Amino acid sequence: MTDSFSRSLLRSRRLRAGLVLATASLALAALTGCSPAATPSASGSSTPSASASASPTATPTPTPTPAGAAVTLTCDQLLTPDDVYAFNPNYGTAPGFTATSATAKTALSYQGLACGLLNQTSGEIIEISVALPNPVLMTTLTDKAIASSNPVPTYGATPVSGFFTTKGGNGEAQVFTEKYWVTFSSPVFGEPGDAEQLMSAALSHLQ
């Protein structure tokens, strides 16, 4: 009786121990299964934004402006003493000459040359000027002459363009060659032909 009871008690203890061990194993397994998996943090490096490439700036084209090149001739080279004498022996270089005509002043403002011839008897002055305009200035001066003067074909053949007008009692002759602008202004020029001989002589020295 005692041995039978002892064996039953022993089996009961072993069964309880097995149940406890199984329960503990299940609990451990449950805890392990419930642990959240570590989520790897995103380590993607940021892509640098492409720097905006500077678009090339267009260089502005300078606007052409009126200008003149320096005239290197002297008054005696533009009209020699022989040229002046052939025109009228009474004329010679005007001492202390200062340009007063608009055309001569304009020529001087663009590095041109202005000369004066004095009539030794009457005291009348012939103003002569020559300039080397750039294309912009040449166009401006030619357009002005066309608008304010009359064409004179006898001053020269193409590409020479001649003009004549009277202003304030002065006759004004102008000639445009491919390079030069030549003017004569004086009260002694009443018509285009009065300036023709001097104009022809001056143009012959500008070839």
Residue pairs with C-beta under 8 A, 6 or more apart in sequence:
64 134
64 135
64 136
65 136
66 110
66 133
66 134
66 136
66 137
66 140
67 110
67 133
67 134
67 136
67 137
68 107
68 110
68 111
68 112
68 131
68 132
68 133
68 134
68 137
69 111
69 132
69 134
70 111
70 132
71 111
71 112
71 113
71 130
71 131
71 132
73 113
73 130
73 205
73 206
74 113
75 93
75 113
75 115
75 128
76 93
77 205
78 113
78 115
78 128
78 130
78 202
78 205
78 206
79 115
79 117
79 128
79 198
79 201
79 202
79 205
80 201
80 205
81 92
83 198
83 201
83 202
84 91
84 92
84 117
85 91
86 197
86 201
87 197
87 198
87 201
88 119
90 119
90 120
90 121
90 122
91 117
91 118
91 119
91 120
91 126
92 117
92 118
92 120
93 115
93 116
93 117
93 118
94 115
94 116
94 117
94 118
94 125
95 118
97 114
97 115
97 116
97 118
97 125
98 116
99 105
99 107
99 108
99 114
99 116
99 127
99 129
100 127
101 127
101 129
101 170
101 172
101 183
101 185
103 127
103 129
103 172
103 174
103 183
103 185
104 114
104 127
104 128
104 129
104 183
104 185
105 114
106 112
106 129
106 131
106 141
107 113
107 114
107 129
107 130
107 131
107 181
107 183
108 114
108 129
110 131
110 132
110 133
110 137
111 131
111 132
112 129
112 130
112 131
112 132
112 181
113 129
113 130
113 131
114 127
114 128
114 129
115 127
115 128
115 129
116 125
116 126
116 127
116 128
117 125
117 126
117 128
118 124
118 125
119 125
119 126
119 188
124 186
124 187
124 188
125 186
126 184
126 185
126 186
126 188
126 189
126 198
127 183
127 184
127 185
127 186
128 182
128 183
128 184
128 198
128 202
129 182
129 183
130 180
130 181
130 182
130 183
130 202
130 206
131 137
131 180
131 181
132 179
132 180
132 181
133 141
133 181
138 176
138 181
141 174
141 176
141 181
142 161
142 176
145 161
145 163
145 174
145 176
146 163
148 165
149 163
149 164
149 165
149 172
149 174
150 163
150 164
150 165
150 192
151 161
151 162
151 163
152 162
152 163
152 164
152 173
152 192
153 162
154 162
154 192
154 193
154 196
155 161
155 162
155 163
155 173
155 175
155 192
155 196
155 199
155 200
156 162
156 175
156 177
156 203
159 177
159 178
160 175
160 176
160 177
160 203
161 175
161 176
162 173
162 174
162 175
162 176
162 192
162 199
163 173
163 174
163 175
164 171
164 172
164 173
164 174
164 189
164 191
164 192
164 195
165 171
165 172
166 172
166 189
166 190
169 187
170 185
170 186
170 187
170 189
171 184
171 185
171 186
171 187
171 188
171 189
171 190
171 191
171 194
171 195
172 183
172 184
172 185
172 189
173 183
173 184
173 185
173 189
173 192
173 195
173 196
173 199
174 181
174 182
174 183
175 181
175 182
175 183
175 199
175 203
176 182
177 203
177 206
179 206
180 206
182 199
182 202
182 203
182 206
184 195
184 198
184 199
186 195
188 194
189 195
